[in-house]
Amino acid sequence: MPHPTDVHVGHRLREVRIMRGLTQTQLGERLGISFQQVQKYEKGTNRIGSSRLWDMCGILDVPVSFFFEGLGDEKADDEKISRRALQLAKELDRIEDDDVKTNFLQLLKVYNTN
């Protein structure tokens, strides 16, 4: 059974990989491993070694601490971010006009309160 820390780190890997628009195959190629190995990391089945984690940080442009944010927070563990939500966040982040971003978020809030 995977250790909860490995599962958490794997979920964070999946989140940032999707946010960066990479497939498991693309990330695997950059790391010199198979996409199946990336899958095992993302599920927490295989533990990510420190040197591999360091390489991932360089490829994904995140600090090492990113992978451990929210660790032990029961609420964070229960709230899984869907692929669609990650893609939406990625597209929203690409919008350069802050007013457009703000208006879009306000629209979502109004829609969800009805």
C-alpha positions as CSV (number, residue, x, y, z in Angstrom):
1,M,0.0,0.0,0.0
2,P,1.4,3.4,-1.0
3,H,2.6,5.8,1.8
4,P,0.2,8.8,2.1
5,T,3.2,11.2,1.5
6,D,4.0,9.4,-1.8
7,V,0.3,9.7,-2.9
8,H,0.2,13.4,-2.0
9,V,3.5,14.1,-3.9
10,G,2.2,12.1,-6.8
11,H,-1.1,14.1,-6.9
12,R,0.9,17.4,-6.9
13,L,3.0,16.0,-9.7
14,R,-0.1,15.3,-11.8
15,E,-1.5,18.8,-11.0
16,V,1.6,20.7,-12.1
17,R,2.2,18.4,-15.2
18,I,-1.4,19.2,-16.4
19,M,-1.0,22.9,-15.6
20,R,2.2,22.9,-17.7
21,G,0.3,21.2,-20.6
22,L,2.5,18.1,-20.6
23,T,1.4,14.5,-21.2
24,Q,2.8,11.7,-19.1
25,T,4.7,10.6,-22.2
26,Q,6.3,14.1,-22.7
27,L,7.3,14.4,-19.0
28,G,8.7,10.8,-19.2
29,E,10.8,11.7,-22.3
30,R,12.2,14.7,-20.6
31,L,13.1,12.7,-17.5
32,G,14.4,9.7,-19.6
33,I,11.8,7.3,-18.2
34,S,8.6,5.7,-19.5
35,F,5.1,7.2,-19.2
36,Q,4.2,4.1,-17.1
37,Q,6.8,5.2,-14.6
38,V,5.3,8.7,-14.5
39,Q,1.9,7.0,-13.9
40,K,3.3,5.1,-11.0
41,Y,4.8,8.3,-9.5
42,E,1.5,10.1,-9.9
43,K,-0.5,7.3,-8.2
44,G,2.1,7.1,-5.4
45,T,2.8,3.5,-6.2
46,N,6.4,4.3,-6.7
47,R,8.3,6.7,-4.5
48,I,10.1,9.6,-6.2
49,G,13.7,9.8,-5.3
50,S,15.3,13.1,-4.4
51,S,17.4,13.4,-7.5
52,R,14.4,12.6,-9.7
53,L,12.2,15.1,-7.8
54,W,14.9,17.8,-8.3
55,D,14.9,17.0,-12.1
56,M,11.1,17.3,-12.1
57,C,11.3,20.7,-10.4
58,G,13.6,22.0,-13.1
59,I,11.4,20.7,-15.9
60,L,8.1,21.9,-14.3
61,D,9.5,25.1,-13.0
62,V,8.4,24.7,-9.4
63,P,10.3,24.7,-6.1
64,V,10.7,21.4,-4.2
65,S,8.3,22.7,-1.6
66,F,5.5,22.7,-4.1
67,F,5.2,19.0,-3.9
68,F,4.7,19.1,-0.1
69,E,2.3,22.0,0.2
70,G,-0.9,20.9,1.8
71,L,0.6,17.6,3.1
72,G,-1.3,16.5,6.2
73,D,-4.1,18.9,5.5
74,E,-7.1,16.5,5.6
75,K,-9.3,18.9,3.7
76,A,-6.8,19.2,0.9
77,D,-6.4,15.4,0.7
78,D,-10.2,15.1,0.3
79,E,-10.5,17.7,-2.4
80,K,-9.1,16.3,-5.6
81,I,-8.7,18.8,-8.4
82,S,-10.2,17.5,-11.6
83,R,-8.4,17.6,-15.0
84,R,-11.0,20.1,-16.3
85,A,-10.4,22.4,-13.4
86,L,-6.7,22.3,-14.0
87,Q,-7.1,23.0,-17.7
88,L,-9.5,25.9,-16.9
89,A,-6.9,27.4,-14.5
90,K,-4.2,27.0,-17.1
91,E,-6.3,28.8,-19.7
92,L,-7.3,31.5,-17.3
93,D,-3.7,32.1,-16.3
94,R,-2.8,32.7,-20.0
95,I,-5.2,35.7,-20.2
96,E,-3.0,38.8,-19.9
97,D,-5.8,41.3,-19.2
98,D,-6.4,41.3,-15.4
99,D,-9.8,42.9,-15.8
100,V,-10.9,40.1,-18.1
101,K,-9.7,37.5,-15.5
102,T,-11.5,39.3,-12.7
103,N,-14.8,39.6,-14.7
104,F,-14.6,35.9,-15.6
105,L,-14.2,34.9,-12.0
106,Q,-17.1,37.1,-11.0
107,L,-19.2,35.5,-13.7
108,L,-18.4,32.1,-12.3
109,K,-19.3,33.2,-8.7
110,V,-22.6,34.7,-9.8
111,Y,-23.4,31.5,-11.9
112,N,-22.6,29.2,-8.9
113,T,-24.8,31.2,-6.5
114,N,-27.9,30.7,-8.6
